[in-house]
Amino acid sequence: MIKINLLPHREEKRKLLKSNFYSLLLFAAIIGAVIVLVIGTIFAQQISAQNDRNNFIKLENTKLDERIKEVATLTQEIDALKARQEAVEDLQGDRNQPVFMLDEFTKLTPEGVYLRTLKQDGQRILFTGYAQSNQRVSDFIRNLGSKSVWMYKPELIEIKAANLGQGRDVKRVVEFSMNVGIKRPREQQLASASNAATADDNMADSAVKKP
């Protein structure tokens, strides 16, 4: 005996398929929402951690800036103390400058040159005098410029012919005026140290060049 199913099974099958499809869609939506929520939570934690690190860096930078300001202040105070110390040393050294200056003039004034006046203006010495010839003045300038330990940069202000004496005793001479810089003891020590270092370097170069 043959049984025939007259129920609308196709429609029932379609409904079942639709129901399964919607169930899958809902499940996928739930899974997607969970994934988005998890990823969002992870990103939020990373952002929060990065913000904490940024805040820590800003705080440390602020502390570092304060320390830099303190160091700058200390540096200024140290420079001021050094400047005061150098000023005191210069004042103490300046008391001996006339002794050094007169000793240098005694050593470096060539024969035939006579100094008439000496005047110190700051760190330069203005002086006038007489010489037997222009060559004597040139020798004097050369001595002050190359042989003096305490004086430097001599400058000839004026030179002219003049007469000394009267009547039969009159003599033709050269009258001149000059100025020259005088070093402080601290500057002289620095110059001596620099010259010594240059001499050592030259000796080392000469030793290297020898075969």
Secondary structure by P-SEA (a helix, b strand, c coil): cccccccaaaaaaaaaaaaaaaaaaaaaaaaaaaaaaaaaaaaaaaaaaaaaaaaaaaaaaaaaaaaaaaaaaaaaaaaaaaaaaaaaaaaaaaaaaaaaaaaaaaacccccccccbbbbcccccccccccccaaaaaaaaaaaaccccccccccccccccccccccccbbbbbbbcbbbbbbcaaaaaaaaaaaaaaaaaaaaaaaaacc
